[in-house]
Amino acid sequence: MGVHTDLALEAKEIAERDRQPLPGIESEEQQQNDIHIHVVRIVNDEGSQRLHKPQGQYITLECEQFKDIIPDTKQNGARSIAEQLRRIRPVDKNEVVLVVGLGNPAITADSLGPKLTQHILVTRHIKMLYPDGLDQRLSNVSALVPGVLGITGIETGEIIKGVAEKIKPALIIVIDALAAGETRRIASTVQLSDAGIHPGSGVGNHRMELTKESLGTDIIAIGVPTVVYARTVARDAMMGVSAEIKRDGIKEAKKFPYLGEVNPQDADNLLDQTLDDDMKRLVVAPKDIDQLIDKMAEMVADGLNQYLHYECTPDVIAAYM
């Protein structure tokens, strides 16, 4: 089974552990204040097969302080999200944009998309009813929360495609919760991509893909890791003990001398052999996931609003909310 991750950055890091060439994969990094920005581009089929991700551009913003969301961090995070979204695809205020919040609002760890859409400044209805009564600097934005298959009985992709055929957006932005390959990246990472998204993939529940090919229009996917697999927690614990033994040693180390020599691949192989299927499928979230979801939804929504309504300052956007 190995490590499951929805983050292209982590997939690249896992591939690099094998010390093998990564053909078809380009990457770069930069630092903005306390935010580390990673760019991974999968440019051909070979790169796609190596990372098990579709071709496209994946931009990951990392900052441990995202979990705290102090005012400066929130502003810097929102600003960086807006800048990187423009890097993927500039938006025109005259084109229709559809923001889609994926997920189940009844399940906290899966509620990022629905909660985030509550903070999006939607304007399409006002522009239609009162075209002269709205600040002309604002863009044409609508939002949709399609629910999940288990509740609606309808594929999420079918709902989005039906709405898209009616309102004809030039761009669809989909937001979803992701699964991370390392516990430290929960609610401290945001992934932006033009490669589309697969609803439910974070918990191994693969559904109709949401891509430019399937929806017939440009698409940007935004994801925040909110869960990890339980085996990931076990692997992280094993690696933490191993690192402690190598660094300082502990009294109990002589009882388990092999632990100091464990590497990530060995840990993964051991867990694959010892855990039963139920444990391998078990997904976990932090106990404060409700607060983390709320904080990340607000920050990412702020960045989205700045990206969409690019002619307006954050103060003007806030005044309309």
N, C-alpha and C positions, 0 to 999 in steps of 0.2 A: 504493500500500500504506500509506504513512504510518507513524507510530509505533505499534507494537503494545504494549499494556499491559493487564494484568489489574487494575490499580489504578484505582478510580473517582476518586481524588484526582488522578492524573496525567491521566486522561481530561478532567477538569474544567479542569486547567491548560492542556491542549492547546486545548480549546475557547475558553478565555479569550484565547489569543493572537490569535484572529480578531477580538477586540474586538466581539463580537456579544452581544446579550442571551442569557441562559441561562434561558428559561422552564421551569418545572417542576423546577428544581433549587434546593435550599436548602443553605446551608453555614454552618458556624461553626467557630471554633478556640479552643483553650485550651492553657495551658502547665502541666504538672505536673512540678516539679523540672526535669530535663533532657529531658523527653519532651514533644514537640509533638503534640497531638491534633487531628486534622482530622475533622469530621463532614460528610459529603455525603449529602443525601437526594434521591432521585429520586422525585418525587411523582406524575408522570403520564406518559402515553405520549410526549408531546413531549420531556420531559426524558430519557426512556429512549432515544429516537432520537438525541438530541443527543450523548449520551455513549456510545451503543452499549452500554449496560448495562441489566439488568433493573431495574424499580422496586424500591425498598427503601432501607434505611439502610446506609451504609458508614462505618465508623469506622476511621481510620488512625492508628496510633501510630508516630511517627518519632523515632529517636534514634541518632546516629552511634555512640554508645558501646555499642549493642547488639552490635556486632561484637566488642567486647572482653569484654563480660559480666563486668565486675568485680562483686564481691558486692553493693555498693549499687545498681548499675545493674540487676542481675538481680532484686533484690528489688523495686525501684521498678517495673521493667517488668512483673513478674508481678502486682504489686498493681494496676497500672493496667489490665492486661488483664482481671483479675477484675472490677474496677469497671465497665469499659465493657461487658463481657458482661452484667452485671446491668442495665445501662442498656438493652440490646437486649431482654433477656427474663429476668426473675427466675426462678430455678429453685426447685422445692420438693423437699425431701429424700425425700419419699415417692413421687415420680414416677420412672419409669424413664427413664434417659438413656443413649443409645447414642453412643459416641465412635467415629468412623470415620477411620482413617488412610489416605488415598488415596496412590497412588504406587507406584513400582517400587523395592523395597529394593536391587536390584542396580545401579541407576543412582544415583550419589551425589546429583546435583542434584535427583533426583525422590524421594528417600528421606525427606523431612521427615515425612510422615504416618506411615509405618510406625515410624520411630524415635521419634516423639513419643508414640505409644500405649504404648510400653514404660515410659514415666514416669507413666502415668495410674493413679491408685489405683482399681482396679475392685473392686466389692463385691457385685455381684448374686448371684454363685454362693455366697458366704458367707452372705448374707442368706437365701438359699433353703435351704441345708443346715443352717445353725446360726443361726437367727433371733435367739436370745438371747445368742449368743456374740460379737457384734460391737458396738462402740461405737454406740449408738443415734443419735449425732449425725451419723454418716456417711450419705451419700446412696446411692441405688441406681444404680450406674454399671456399665456393661459397655462393652467395646471390641471393635472389629473391624478387621482389615486384609484387605480383599477382594482384593488383588492387582490386576493389570491385564489387560485383555482379551487382549493378546498371549500371556499365560502361561496364563490360566485358560480362555480361549475363551468366557467369560461376561461380559456387560456388567456393569460395576461397579454400576450402578444396579439391575440385576435382583437381584444378590446382596444389596445393602443392603435392597431392598424385601422380599425373601423373609425376611430376618432380622427386619425390622421387623414384618412380619405375625405372626411367631411370638412375639416378646417384647413387642410393642406399646409402644414408647417414646413418652413425651409430647414428647420433644425429641431430635433427632439433631444432633450436632455433627460436621461434616466438616472435615478439615484437609488442605490440599494446598499444593504448591509452585506459585508464580506466576511470570510473566514481568513484569519491570519495564520501564518506558519510559526510565529513566535508570539508569546503572550505579551511581550513588551510593546508590540505594535497595536494592541487594542486601543482604540480611541486616541491614538497619538499619530495616526497616519491617514492621509487622504490620497486616493488614487484617482487620477483623471485619465480618460482614454478615449480615442476615436475608434476603438475596435469593437464597440458594442458590448452587450452584456447578456448573460444567461440567467434568468430569474431562478432563484432557488439553488444556484450552484454552491453557495456558501455552506449549505447543509446537505450537499450531495443529492439535491432534488432537481434534476435537469429538466427544463421545459423549453418551450419554443424560444429560439434565440431572438434577440432584439439587435439587429444590425442594419446597416445601410441597405444591404441586399434584401432583407426580409421586409423592411418598412418603406423602402423607396425614397428615403431622404437622409440627409446628414444626421449623424447621431453622436452624442458625447455621453459617455458613461462616467458617473461619479460614484465612488464607493468608499466606505469607511469600515475597517475591520471592527466587528463587535463581538465575535466569538472565536474560539479555537477548538480544535478537537482535543478530547481528554488525553489522548496519546501524546499530543504536543506538550501538555503540561508535564506529563511523566518524562518525556525526553528532555525538556528544559531543566527539570529537577536533577536528572542524572548528570547532565552537562554542568550544572551548577556545583554539584558535589565534586565532580572530577576537577573542575577549575580550582575549587577550594583546596583540594588535596595537593594539586600541583603547586599552588601559590604558597600556602602556609602550612599545610598538613593539619590534620586533626587527630585527636586521641584514638578515635575509632578507625582511622585509616588502616592500621595494621590488621584489622579484622577483615577488611575488604580491599586488599592491595590492588586488585584489578581495576577498581573504580578510577584510580588516578590515570589510567591509560585509555579510558573510553573516549572515542571520537563520535561525532554526530552520526556517521554511517553505521558504526557498531551499535549505537543506541537505537537507531531506527530498525535495524535488523532484529535486534533482541526483542523489541516491542512487537514487531510484526509476528514473531514466532510465539510469543507468550500471551498476548492479549486475545480474548475471544472476539467474535464478530460484533457483539453488542458494545463492548468497550471501544472497539475501533470506530464505531459509528457515533459514539457519545460526543455531544457538542456542549461546551460549557461557556459561561459568560461571567464577568466579575459581579460581585454582589451589589455594587453601586452602578450597574449598567444603566439604570433609569436616568440617573443624573448625567452620566457620560453621554448618553444618547441626546438628551436635551441640550447639553453644551455644544456638542458637535453639530447638531441640526441647526442651531442658531448661527454658528460661525460659518458653516458651509453655505447656508442660505444668504448670509450677508455677502459672501464672496460672489454667489450667483447673481444677486441683485445688482451688485456693482458691475458685473460682467454684462448683464442684459441691458441695464439702464445706464449705459456707459457715459451718456452726456450729463448725467445728474451726479451731484455729490452725495455721499452717504447721508448727510443731513436732510437733503431733499427727499431721498428715498424713504428715510425714517418718518418724515412728515406725512407721507401717503399711506403708511402702514396702519 
